[in-house]
Amino acid sequence: MADREPFQNKYSLVKGAARRARQLQSGAPALGVSNSTKACRVAQDEIRVGKVTYTVVAKPSPASL
């Protein structure tokens, strides 16, 4: 079985990196070592090495509302 990608597609990867970059800009500590000081690049490096995880939340169905 092939290794599972940390994000489902490129769109979710970009959204995940943007969310993590905002956390870093707000003062969250970096989870790993990066050659960059830019939050966006640090976030991408963290995702690449598997330090950032995510959860997919299913949208509620109209019947359950």
PyMOL Python script that loads the backbone (N, CA, C, O; Angstrom):
from pymol import cmd

cmd.read_pdbstr("""\
ATOM      1  N   MET A   1       0.845  -1.179   0.000  1.00  0.00           N
ATOM      2  CA  MET A   1       0.000   0.000   0.000  1.00  0.00           C
ATOM      3  C   MET A   1       0.889   1.242   0.000  1.00  0.00           C
ATOM      4  O   MET A   1       1.865   1.304   0.748  1.00  0.00           O
ATOM      5  N   ALA A   2       0.566   2.205  -0.814  1.00  0.00           N
ATOM      6  CA  ALA A   2       1.362   3.427  -0.933  1.00  0.00           C
ATOM      7  C   ALA A   2       1.209   4.288   0.317  1.00  0.00           C
ATOM      8  O   ALA A   2       0.201   4.221   1.020  1.00  0.00           O
ATOM      9  N   ASP A   3       2.242   5.103   0.577  1.00  0.00           N
ATOM     10  CA  ASP A   3       2.156   6.029   1.706  1.00  0.00           C
ATOM     11  C   ASP A   3       1.011   6.996   1.494  1.00  0.00           C
ATOM     12  O   ASP A   3       0.768   7.461   0.380  1.00  0.00           O
ATOM     13  N   ARG A   4       0.317   7.291   2.564  1.00  0.00           N
ATOM     14  CA  ARG A   4      -0.829   8.197   2.488  1.00  0.00           C
ATOM     15  C   ARG A   4      -0.346   9.636   2.480  1.00  0.00           C
ATOM     16  O   ARG A   4       0.506  10.002   3.290  1.00  0.00           O
ATOM     17  N   GLU A   5      -0.862  10.447   1.598  1.00  0.00           N
ATOM     18  CA  GLU A   5      -0.513  11.865   1.541  1.00  0.00           C
ATOM     19  C   GLU A   5      -1.073  12.556   2.775  1.00  0.00           C
ATOM     20  O   GLU A   5      -2.153  12.196   3.244  1.00  0.00           O
ATOM     21  N   PRO A   6      -0.347  13.556   3.317  1.00  0.00           N
ATOM     22  CA  PRO A   6      -0.850  14.224   4.514  1.00  0.00           C
ATOM     23  C   PRO A   6      -2.107  15.049   4.259  1.00  0.00           C
ATOM     24  O   PRO A   6      -2.863  15.329   5.189  1.00  0.00           O
ATOM     25  N   PHE A   7      -2.334  15.434   3.029  1.00  0.00           N
ATOM     26  CA  PHE A   7      -3.527  16.194   2.678  1.00  0.00           C
ATOM     27  C   PHE A   7      -4.168  15.537   1.465  1.00  0.00           C
ATOM     28  O   PHE A   7      -3.482  14.914   0.655  1.00  0.00           O
ATOM     29  N   GLN A   8      -5.488  15.677   1.340  1.00  0.00           N
ATOM     30  CA  GLN A   8      -6.229  14.970   0.302  1.00  0.00           C
ATOM     31  C   GLN A   8      -5.893  15.442  -1.111  1.00  0.00           C
ATOM     32  O   GLN A   8      -5.844  14.631  -2.036  1.00  0.00           O
ATOM     33  N   ASN A   9      -5.663  16.729  -1.286  1.00  0.00           N
ATOM     34  CA  ASN A   9      -5.387  17.275  -2.611  1.00  0.00           C
ATOM     35  C   ASN A   9      -4.621  18.585  -2.464  1.00  0.00           C
ATOM     36  O   ASN A   9      -4.344  19.010  -1.343  1.00  0.00           O
ATOM     37  N   LYS A  10      -4.278  19.222  -3.556  1.00  0.00           N
ATOM     38  CA  LYS A  10      -3.492  20.458  -3.499  1.00  0.00           C
ATOM     39  C   LYS A  10      -4.253  21.585  -2.815  1.00  0.00           C
ATOM     40  O   LYS A  10      -3.651  22.416  -2.134  1.00  0.00           O
ATOM     41  N   TYR A  11      -5.549  21.619  -2.987  1.00  0.00           N
ATOM     42  CA  TYR A  11      -6.359  22.665  -2.359  1.00  0.00           C
ATOM     43  C   TYR A  11      -6.296  22.548  -0.837  1.00  0.00           C
ATOM     44  O   TYR A  11      -6.110  23.549  -0.145  1.00  0.00           O
ATOM     45  N   SER A  12      -6.447  21.343  -0.321  1.00  0.00           N
ATOM     46  CA  SER A  12      -6.390  21.172   1.127  1.00  0.00           C
ATOM     47  C   SER A  12      -4.976  21.419   1.652  1.00  0.00           C
ATOM     48  O   SER A  12      -4.811  21.884   2.779  1.00  0.00           O
ATOM     49  N   LEU A  13      -3.967  21.116   0.858  1.00  0.00           N
ATOM     50  CA  LEU A  13      -2.589  21.408   1.234  1.00  0.00           C
ATOM     51  C   LEU A  13      -2.381  22.912   1.390  1.00  0.00           C
ATOM     52  O   LEU A  13      -1.779  23.356   2.369  1.00  0.00           O
ATOM     53  N   VAL A  14      -2.870  23.693   0.441  1.00  0.00           N
ATOM     54  CA  VAL A  14      -2.737  25.150   0.502  1.00  0.00           C
ATOM     55  C   VAL A  14      -3.511  25.714   1.686  1.00  0.00           C
ATOM     56  O   VAL A  14      -3.013  26.592   2.392  1.00  0.00           O
ATOM     57  N   LYS A  15      -4.721  25.218   1.909  1.00  0.00           N
ATOM     58  CA  LYS A  15      -5.509  25.689   3.049  1.00  0.00           C
ATOM     59  C   LYS A  15      -4.827  25.344   4.363  1.00  0.00           C
ATOM     60  O   LYS A  15      -4.805  26.161   5.283  1.00  0.00           O
ATOM     61  N   GLY A  16      -4.277  24.151   4.461  1.00  0.00           N
ATOM     62  CA  GLY A  16      -3.587  23.735   5.675  1.00  0.00           C
ATOM     63  C   GLY A  16      -2.340  24.564   5.936  1.00  0.00           C
ATOM     64  O   GLY A  16      -2.076  24.956   7.073  1.00  0.00           O
ATOM     65  N   ALA A  17      -1.571  24.831   4.881  1.00  0.00           N
ATOM     66  CA  ALA A  17      -0.363  25.640   5.027  1.00  0.00           C
ATOM     67  C   ALA A  17      -0.710  27.074   5.411  1.00  0.00           C
ATOM     68  O   ALA A  17      -0.013  27.684   6.223  1.00  0.00           O
ATOM     69  N   ALA A  18      -1.776  27.614   4.838  1.00  0.00           N
ATOM     70  CA  ALA A  18      -2.191  28.981   5.165  1.00  0.00           C
ATOM     71  C   ALA A  18      -2.649  29.079   6.614  1.00  0.00           C
ATOM     72  O   ALA A  18      -2.316  30.039   7.309  1.00  0.00           O
ATOM     73  N   ARG A  19      -3.408  28.091   7.067  1.00  0.00           N
ATOM     74  CA  ARG A  19      -3.873  28.102   8.461  1.00  0.00           C
ATOM     75  C   ARG A  19      -2.692  28.007   9.417  1.00  0.00           C
ATOM     76  O   ARG A  19      -2.633  28.730  10.412  1.00  0.00           O
ATOM     77  N   ARG A  20      -1.744  27.109   9.116  1.00  0.00           N
ATOM     78  CA  ARG A  20      -0.567  26.957   9.982  1.00  0.00           C
ATOM     79  C   ARG A  20       0.303  28.208   9.952  1.00  0.00           C
ATOM     80  O   ARG A  20       0.858  28.592  10.981  1.00  0.00           O
ATOM     81  N   ALA A  21       0.433  28.853   8.786  1.00  0.00           N
ATOM     82  CA  ALA A  21       1.215  30.087   8.684  1.00  0.00           C
ATOM     83  C   ALA A  21       0.594  31.180   9.545  1.00  0.00           C
ATOM     84  O   ALA A  21       1.313  31.943  10.189  1.00  0.00           O
ATOM     85  N   ARG A  22      -0.725  31.263   9.562  1.00  0.00           N
ATOM     86  CA  ARG A  22      -1.390  32.259  10.431  1.00  0.00           C
ATOM     87  C   ARG A  22      -1.109  31.975  11.894  1.00  0.00           C
ATOM     88  O   ARG A  22      -0.917  32.902  12.681  1.00  0.00           O
ATOM     89  N   GLN A  23      -1.083  30.698  12.266  1.00  0.00           N
ATOM     90  CA  GLN A  23      -0.749  30.341  13.649  1.00  0.00           C
ATOM     91  C   GLN A  23       0.671  30.787  13.988  1.00  0.00           C
ATOM     92  O   GLN A  23       0.917  31.335  15.063  1.00  0.00           O
ATOM     93  N   LEU A  24       1.602  30.550  13.067  1.00  0.00           N
ATOM     94  CA  LEU A  24       2.990  30.949  13.293  1.00  0.00           C
ATOM     95  C   LEU A  24       3.118  32.464  13.413  1.00  0.00           C
ATOM     96  O   LEU A  24       3.848  32.959  14.271  1.00  0.00           O
ATOM     97  N   GLN A  25       2.419  33.194  12.565  1.00  0.00           N
ATOM     98  CA  GLN A  25       2.461  34.651  12.623  1.00  0.00           C
ATOM     99  C   GLN A  25       1.853  35.188  13.910  1.00  0.00           C
ATOM    100  O   GLN A  25       2.191  36.287  14.349  1.00  0.00           O
ATOM    101  N   SER A  26       0.960  34.418  14.512  1.00  0.00           N
ATOM    102  CA  SER A  26       0.323  34.839  15.764  1.00  0.00           C
ATOM    103  C   SER A  26       1.148  34.454  16.991  1.00  0.00           C
ATOM    104  O   SER A  26       0.743  34.722  18.122  1.00  0.00           O
ATOM    105  N   GLY A  27       2.292  33.833  16.772  1.00  0.00           N
ATOM    106  CA  GLY A  27       3.174  33.530  17.891  1.00  0.00           C
ATOM    107  C   GLY A  27       3.335  32.072  18.235  1.00  0.00           C
ATOM    108  O   GLY A  27       4.049  31.748  19.184  1.00  0.00           O
ATOM    109  N   ALA A  28       2.700  31.176  17.500  1.00  0.00           N
ATOM    110  CA  ALA A  28       2.856  29.741  17.778  1.00  0.00           C
ATOM    111  C   ALA A  28       4.301  29.329  17.490  1.00  0.00           C
ATOM    112  O   ALA A  28       4.906  29.811  16.533  1.00  0.00           O
ATOM    113  N   PRO A  29       4.850  28.444  18.313  1.00  0.00           N
ATOM    114  CA  PRO A  29       6.227  28.006  18.064  1.00  0.00           C
ATOM    115  C   PRO A  29       6.304  27.070  16.864  1.00  0.00           C
ATOM    116  O   PRO A  29       5.371  26.317  16.587  1.00  0.00           O
ATOM    117  N   ALA A  30       7.425  27.128  16.161  1.00  0.00           N
ATOM    118  CA  ALA A  30       7.643  26.225  15.032  1.00  0.00           C
ATOM    119  C   ALA A  30       7.806  24.799  15.558  1.00  0.00           C
ATOM    120  O   ALA A  30       8.363  24.591  16.635  1.00  0.00           O
ATOM    121  N   LEU A  31       7.326  23.832  14.804  1.00  0.00           N
ATOM    122  CA  LEU A  31       7.370  22.434  15.219  1.00  0.00           C
ATOM    123  C   LEU A  31       8.612  21.707  14.715  1.00  0.00           C
ATOM    124  O   LEU A  31       8.803  20.528  15.011  1.00  0.00           O
ATOM    125  N   GLY A  32       9.442  22.389  13.968  1.00  0.00           N
ATOM    126  CA  GLY A  32      10.639  21.773  13.425  1.00  0.00           C
ATOM    127  C   GLY A  32      11.627  22.834  12.997  1.00  0.00           C
ATOM    128  O   GLY A  32      11.421  24.026  13.227  1.00  0.00           O
ATOM    129  N   VAL A  33      12.696  22.390  12.375  1.00  0.00           N
ATOM    130  CA  VAL A  33      13.739  23.290  11.898  1.00  0.00           C
ATOM    131  C   VAL A  33      13.472  23.614  10.436  1.00  0.00           C
ATOM    132  O   VAL A  33      13.164  22.730   9.637  1.00  0.00           O
ATOM    133  N   SER A  34      13.595  24.896  10.097  1.00  0.00           N
ATOM    134  CA  SER A  34      13.405  25.336   8.719  1.00  0.00           C
ATOM    135  C   SER A  34      14.534  26.292   8.358  1.00  0.00           C
ATOM    136  O   SER A  34      15.055  26.999   9.220  1.00  0.00           O
ATOM    137  N   ASN A  35      14.906  26.311   7.100  1.00  0.00           N
ATOM    138  CA  ASN A  35      15.937  27.234   6.629  1.00  0.00           C
ATOM    139  C   ASN A  35      15.381  28.622   6.401  1.00  0.00           C
ATOM    140  O   ASN A  35      16.138  29.547   6.106  1.00  0.00           O
ATOM    141  N   SER A  36      14.081  28.789   6.529  1.00  0.00           N
ATOM    142  CA  SER A  36      13.427  30.058   6.260  1.00  0.00           C
ATOM    143  C   SER A  36      12.859  30.651   7.544  1.00  0.00           C
ATOM    144  O   SER A  36      12.586  29.940   8.511  1.00  0.00           O
ATOM    145  N   THR A  37      12.687  31.967   7.530  1.00  0.00           N
ATOM    146  CA  THR A  37      12.021  32.640   8.642  1.00  0.00           C
ATOM    147  C   THR A  37      10.609  33.055   8.256  1.00  0.00           C
ATOM    148  O   THR A  37       9.859  33.559   9.091  1.00  0.00           O
ATOM    149  N   LYS A  38      10.246  32.846   7.002  1.00  0.00           N
ATOM    150  CA  LYS A  38       8.902  33.202   6.533  1.00  0.00           C
ATOM    151  C   LYS A  38       7.904  32.145   6.987  1.00  0.00           C
ATOM    152  O   LYS A  38       8.136  30.947   6.828  1.00  0.00           O
ATOM    153  N   ALA A  39       6.794  32.603   7.551  1.00  0.00           N
ATOM    154  CA  ALA A  39       5.801  31.708   8.125  1.00  0.00           C
ATOM    155  C   ALA A  39       5.251  30.716   7.103  1.00  0.00           C
ATOM    156  O   ALA A  39       5.048  29.546   7.426  1.00  0.00           O
ATOM    157  N   CYS A  40       5.010  31.167   5.885  1.00  0.00           N
ATOM    158  CA  CYS A  40       4.438  30.286   4.855  1.00  0.00           C
ATOM    159  C   CYS A  40       5.399  29.146   4.527  1.00  0.00           C
ATOM    160  O   CYS A  40       4.979  27.998   4.385  1.00  0.00           O
ATOM    161  N   ARG A  41       6.671  29.459   4.410  1.00  0.00           N
ATOM    162  CA  ARG A  41       7.666  28.428   4.094  1.00  0.00           C
ATOM    163  C   ARG A  41       7.861  27.470   5.268  1.00  0.00           C
ATOM    164  O   ARG A  41       7.988  26.261   5.074  1.00  0.00           O
ATOM    165  N   VAL A  42       7.885  28.011   6.479  1.00  0.00           N
ATOM    166  CA  VAL A  42       8.020  27.169   7.668  1.00  0.00           C
ATOM    167  C   VAL A  42       6.842  26.198   7.733  1.00  0.00           C
ATOM    168  O   VAL A  42       7.030  25.013   8.012  1.00  0.00           O
ATOM    169  N   ALA A  43       5.626  26.695   7.475  1.00  0.00           N
ATOM    170  CA  ALA A  43       4.433  25.851   7.482  1.00  0.00           C
ATOM    171  C   ALA A  43       4.546  24.741   6.439  1.00  0.00           C
ATOM    172  O   ALA A  43       4.196  23.594   6.719  1.00  0.00           O
ATOM    173  N   GLN A  44       5.024  25.065   5.255  1.00  0.00           N
ATOM    174  CA  GLN A  44       5.184  24.061   4.207  1.00  0.00           C
ATOM    175  C   GLN A  44       6.207  23.009   4.616  1.00  0.00           C
ATOM    176  O   GLN A  44       6.010  21.820   4.367  1.00  0.00           O
ATOM    177  N   ASP A  45       7.305  23.444   5.247  1.00  0.00           N
ATOM    178  CA  ASP A  45       8.319  22.495   5.709  1.00  0.00           C
ATOM    179  C   ASP A  45       7.761  21.574   6.778  1.00  0.00           C
ATOM    180  O   ASP A  45       8.050  20.378   6.778  1.00  0.00           O
ATOM    181  N   GLU A  46       6.958  22.121   7.696  1.00  0.00           N
ATOM    182  CA  GLU A  46       6.346  21.308   8.741  1.00  0.00           C
ATOM    183  C   GLU A  46       5.414  20.259   8.143  1.00  0.00           C
ATOM    184  O   GLU A  46       5.393  19.114   8.595  1.00  0.00           O
ATOM    185  N   ILE A  47       4.654  20.643   7.142  1.00  0.00           N
ATOM    186  CA  ILE A  47       3.752  19.702   6.472  1.00  0.00           C
ATOM    187  C   ILE A  47       4.549  18.621   5.761  1.00  0.00           C
ATOM    188  O   ILE A  47       4.211  17.440   5.840  1.00  0.00           O
ATOM    189  N   ARG A  48       5.598  19.021   5.071  1.00  0.00           N
ATOM    190  CA  ARG A  48       6.410  18.079   4.298  1.00  0.00           C
ATOM    191  C   ARG A  48       7.013  16.988   5.173  1.00  0.00           C
ATOM    192  O   ARG A  48       7.077  15.832   4.755  1.00  0.00           O
ATOM    193  N   VAL A  49       7.462  17.336   6.392  1.00  0.00           N
ATOM    194  CA  VAL A  49       8.085  16.339   7.269  1.00  0.00           C
ATOM    195  C   VAL A  49       7.071  15.639   8.172  1.00  0.00           C
ATOM    196  O   VAL A  49       7.445  14.770   8.960  1.00  0.00           O
ATOM    197  N   GLY A  50       5.794  16.008   8.068  1.00  0.00           N
ATOM    198  CA  GLY A  50       4.749  15.310   8.809  1.00  0.00           C
ATOM    199  C   GLY A  50       4.507  15.813  10.224  1.00  0.00           C
ATOM    200  O   GLY A  50       3.927  15.092  11.036  1.00  0.00           O
ATOM    201  N   LYS A  51       4.932  17.025  10.540  1.00  0.00           N
ATOM    202  CA  LYS A  51       4.726  17.584  11.882  1.00  0.00           C
ATOM    203  C   LYS A  51       3.326  18.159  12.069  1.00  0.00           C
ATOM    204  O   LYS A  51       2.883  18.354  13.201  1.00  0.00           O
ATOM    205  N   VAL A  52       2.631  18.430  10.978  1.00  0.00           N
ATOM    206  CA  VAL A  52       1.292  19.019  11.037  1.00  0.00           C
ATOM    207  C   VAL A  52       0.275  17.960  10.646  1.00  0.00           C
ATOM    208  O   VAL A  52       0.421  17.310   9.611  1.00  0.00           O
ATOM    209  N   THR A  53      -0.765  17.781  11.473  1.00  0.00           N
ATOM    210  CA  THR A  53      -1.835  16.852  11.158  1.00  0.00           C
ATOM    211  C   THR A  53      -3.123  17.639  10.951  1.00  0.00           C
ATOM    212  O   THR A  53      -3.193  18.826  11.268  1.00  0.00           O
ATOM    213  N   TYR A  54      -4.114  16.986  10.432  1.00  0.00           N
ATOM    214  CA  TYR A  54      -5.381  17.652  10.172  1.00  0.00           C
ATOM    215  C   TYR A  54      -6.529  16.675  10.360  1.00  0.00           C
ATOM    216  O   TYR A  54      -6.344  15.458  10.380  1.00  0.00           O
ATOM    217  N   THR A  55      -7.711  17.242  10.497  1.00  0.00           N
ATOM    218  CA  THR A  55      -8.919  16.443  10.623  1.00  0.00           C
ATOM    219  C   THR A  55      -9.943  16.942   9.618  1.00  0.00           C
ATOM    220  O   THR A  55     -10.186  18.145   9.524  1.00  0.00           O
ATOM    221  N   VAL A  56     -10.537  16.041   8.876  1.00  0.00           N
ATOM    222  CA  VAL A  56     -11.590  16.399   7.937  1.00  0.00           C
ATOM    223  C   VAL A  56     -12.919  16.306   8.688  1.00  0.00           C
ATOM    224  O   VAL A  56     -13.268  15.254   9.225  1.00  0.00           O
ATOM    225  N   VAL A  57     -13.640  17.403   8.718  1.00  0.00           N
ATOM    226  CA  VAL A  57     -14.925  17.439   9.401  1.00  0.00           C
ATOM    227  C   VAL A  57     -16.021  17.358   8.349  1.00  0.00           C
ATOM    228  O   VAL A  57     -16.083  18.183   7.437  1.00  0.00           O
ATOM    229  N   ALA A  58     -16.881  16.361   8.482  1.00  0.00           N
ATOM    230  CA  ALA A  58     -17.970  16.198   7.532  1.00  0.00           C
ATOM    231  C   ALA A  58     -19.019  17.278   7.748  1.00  0.00           C
ATOM    232  O   ALA A  58     -19.320  17.653   8.881  1.00  0.00           O
ATOM    233  N   LYS A  59     -19.561  17.764   6.665  1.00  0.00           N
ATOM    234  CA  LYS A  59     -20.638  18.755   6.756  1.00  0.00           C
ATOM    235  C   LYS A  59     -21.912  18.050   7.227  1.00  0.00           C
ATOM    236  O   LYS A  59     -22.197  16.933   6.796  1.00  0.00           O
ATOM    237  N   PRO A  60     -22.678  18.697   8.109  1.00  0.00           N
ATOM    238  CA  PRO A  60     -23.921  18.061   8.553  1.00  0.00           C
ATOM    239  C   PRO A  60     -24.931  17.993   7.408  1.00  0.00           C
ATOM    240  O   PRO A  60     -25.011  18.906   6.586  1.00  0.00           O
ATOM    241  N   SER A  61     -25.688  16.925   7.363  1.00  0.00           N
ATOM    242  CA  SER A  61     -26.690  16.798   6.327  1.00  0.00           C
ATOM    243  C   SER A  61     -27.887  17.698   6.680  1.00  0.00           C
ATOM    244  O   SER A  61     -28.141  17.953   7.857  1.00  0.00           O
ATOM    245  N   PRO A  62     -28.610  18.172   5.678  1.00  0.00           N
ATOM    246  CA  PRO A  62     -29.772  19.036   5.948  1.00  0.00           C
ATOM    247  C   PRO A  62     -30.814  18.366   6.839  1.00  0.00           C
ATOM    248  O   PRO A  62     -31.532  19.046   7.572  1.00  0.00           O
ATOM    249  N   ALA A  63     -30.901  17.049   6.780  1.00  0.00           N
ATOM    250  CA  ALA A  63     -31.893  16.336   7.587  1.00  0.00           C
ATOM    251  C   ALA A  63     -31.548  16.379   9.072  1.00  0.00           C
ATOM    252  O   ALA A  63     -32.436  16.292   9.920  1.00  0.00           O
ATOM    253  N   SER A  64     -30.259  16.511   9.389  1.00  0.00           N
ATOM    254  CA  SER A  64     -29.868  16.520  10.802  1.00  0.00           C
ATOM    255  C   SER A  64     -29.933  17.912  11.422  1.00  0.00           C
ATOM    256  O   SER A  64     -29.727  18.065  12.627  1.00  0.00           O
ATOM    257  N   LEU A  65     -30.213  18.911  10.623  1.00  0.00           N
ATOM    258  CA  LEU A  65     -30.290  20.275  11.149  1.00  0.00           C
ATOM    259  C   LEU A  65     -31.619  20.570  11.730  1.00  0.00           C
ATOM    260  O   LEU A  65     -31.848  21.678  12.216  1.00  0.00           O
TER     261      LEU A  65
END
""", "prot")
cmd.dss("prot")
cmd.show_as("cartoon", "prot")
cmd.util.cbc("prot")
cmd.orient("prot")
